[in-house]
Amino acid sequence: MKSRKLLMIPGPIEFESEVMQCMAIPTPSHVSPDFIDCFANSLKLMKDVWQCPSGQPFIIAGTGTLAMDVAAANLIESGDKALVIATGYFGLRYAEILKRYGAQVDILEAEVGDIVPLELIEEQLKSKRYKLLTFTHVDTSTAVLNDAKRIGALGKKYNVLTILDGVCSVAGEEIKQEDWGIDVVLTASQKAIGVPPGLALLVASKNAMQVFDQRTSPVANYYGDWANWLPIMKAYENKQASYFGTPPVNLVIALEKSLQLILKEGLDHRFDRHKRAGKAMRAAIKALGLDLLSKNEHVSANTLSAPLYPSQIDTSAFLKSVNQEGVILAGGLLPQLKNNYFRIGHMGSVNKNDLLATVGAIESALMNNGYSHELGLGTTQILKHF
Ligand code: PMP
């Protein structure tokens, strides 16, 4: 009998076997010709996946938080005004990061499970001259999806740099960075990009790079300073060896493979598949009589779902019980509601069978922990949507 459990948390996710094979090959030199080609190609493929042909991609060893830190460190100078649109835990984290670099930060915080209305964002942008605004495309703590296209357009209208935290969205939710006028789109490898944890990935617009060039003070973060990384990215793009910090070689090889698989599937197809998975999972959860933390379909992410526990259930035993059924899910992340909900990741390589197994495990665990319902109502929804 297979003992492997299905990992359905919102990152790390289940990775494609072709990607995992890249992690197992003997590590080549970071300046070997083959690896230089691989790095150059990964940078090029990032521009395709981000849909930002004139952008500057960066591949840096680190996590998603480092990608957030790097964008803030390079674009903020002490005293700059920044606006954070927070739809959960990671929005608030961005405010803390910006403050470290001396930004004067205002926060527009959404009600839990909702977005900040665009009219409110526009009012705020009218009332004060900001240098930069950040928003979380999908906040992994609430499963809320922001309208990136319209926030990007507001950034352009008010001449404010925009940073999209796409850690839980890039390669899962539709993003057209260049068309939508977003200045930085950042992510980490372990989510919909489909590579084990360890890569901080971002693409900066021409506009963002110009703002960086015009800085009058040094970047207050040595490791993250684009002045250190830009020559390295440029060298790899030009198929030349260069060194600032040793790249995580196998992860970059795995990244190239995963980006190739993403583009082979086709971006539109991939975004549609995620939409279908999100819709199916929300329908399954509702069919079981559970509510979701995200307020309505319009603001619900397609890369993860956040169901609320029914009141009858023994919440402490529930996730253990799902695990015994062979599926690993995540608990709540918002400190004030931690024990009121759980989270299901459905991004990257996720398929119909994964969704069926997950909903089946949830149905059994609900039943075993004091919540009676008719078995099969959730899985039927998955079948209906696929
Ligand atoms: N932003 C979002 C939206 C995230 O989901 C996460 C990770 N869950 C992060 C930032 C931080 O990424 P990391 O854990 O890789 O530092």
Residues whose N, C-alpha, C, O or C-beta is under 5 A from the ligand:
A	BS01	PMP	P10 T63 G64 T65 L66 F90 V138 D139 T140 D165 V167 C168 A188
